[in-house]
């Protein structure tokens, strides 16, 4: 199916664009009154994720409301751990909670590599519905968590400032850790290929907890599995978003992916200086900056666009939207990107 | 009082040492069976912090058990927010909790700058007791939180992966934020001067949540207040430990302090390359590495020592000890540092 507004795909693959495309991590969800109304009526976050029609509706909501250039599927990176038979819950106000965590070889032996649609069908179905409903208006963005980040949740069982249970396993039982990471990797490759078959035009890999690792651990337990995924997914462009590892940007640049996502602590100029111009970049406004007043948001967004240059850039935040971000401020960010004129043209 | 083992002070101030001194963040506390026994008998963490004789006992425990080269006072960075009249609690298994947080100008108006001993006397008294008991054996290390990190706790009210309430205030109400940061700064300067009068031979500033800030916010709301503290504390050497801001090492190098603490994501060689040799460095083994086996710990510690070079280095971890670290592994780290032979000598 031909995509009418393909700015996102062109920017991702280094083809010239007449303006910078824009979307936001967590654009589908709590920031929108439409979502909050739907959730009040239909139940929990997981209920919405697990019912394809509702997940499709939530995915489309920001497209209508914000006019962004990509539709990221409403789902969760933990779909994969659940499909591997490790359940999770989302507890209101507290976040992720796993009733059971992975601590031993026996725990790993009870998990299964995802190699059929059971356990992931609801998200795959949601992508098909979104694809049909958008009818080629804009690209559909699929996503998955990176193996280390999923590993961190599966071992810790909840959010953490340090994810020290996972890091402990990397040091104490590296072979066991590699086994679990490999299982997650294979599951993720299968999952992403199904997302692409269902209609995802581009996919993003989230390594949200990469920054907890020492450089040695990152290069040994995180990066090789990201590479494996990138090598297996050749159908569509890939965005790799590894948070908190600005020091490793040169290594990330060697991945066979098209786009690197930057968090809000990384300087676009510094990154360009270090990696050259071969890859496209995505990011990276501080999500909390959208709490400021519109004049300030406009100025900061313009500065960000200047810093990235005019091509090979997908405008986004440096992390997910905060749930209570004022909608007008989000619109101000999107509109500023869309109205931005390339000074050189 | 003359200090018999002054390796730590010499390394901090760039004077040649015959071996690398070593201490560890959180060496006083839960890692030691002696501490756990005392706490089971005497009550909560705060009870121990608030009774000078007990805080002194806990401070001394690792000196006897681990033979480290510095005695860091058993206390908490939140002593200052409580002394400013914002109480905190430590909830078992959950961490820090503030019954009331700072959100408005009215909240700030109810706080007071610390300018007398009320509210800090128990820690000051503990330092005096430690100083007397050590009788010059090794230096006493005082400490305080940096203004941004205290601000982050006082606005968020608990631990957080993002501290977005604090960042929100920086963007929405920068003048109000500056007012609170200035109050914390003045309180901290008073507190540190009292620590030094009581016997602290060196002090460390912890900016544990620096890494949550964009570079612009860090340079605007964190660094200037650290600078102000460093400019006011001229009596003893200062260690500045700003976690998660490897990108800002050049800016940190311009602070009027003697030592920069590195977290476990920073490469010592890279830091030396960027800032030259004027400052001493502290750090930076991944605390989770102490879960590995002794052979691995020994190798990694030796590699770390090689990476820092032989002088102007205070061996430490890149963050606080994890509570369940095996004691033998901690000893292996300390002993490896103490037995390390300078290859060039």
Interface residues (C-beta under 8 A of the other chain):
Chain A: X159 X160 X161 X162 X164 X167 X168 X170 X171 X172 X211 X213 X214 X215 X217 X244 X245 X246 X247 X264 X265 X266 X267 X270 X286 X287 X288 X289 X291 X292 X293 X296 X318 X319 X322
Chain B: X159 X160 X161 X162 X164 X167 X168 X170 X171 X172 X211 X213 X214 X215 X217 X244 X245 X246 X247 X264 X265 X266 X267 X270 X286 X287 X288 X289 X291 X292 X293 X296 X318 X319 X322
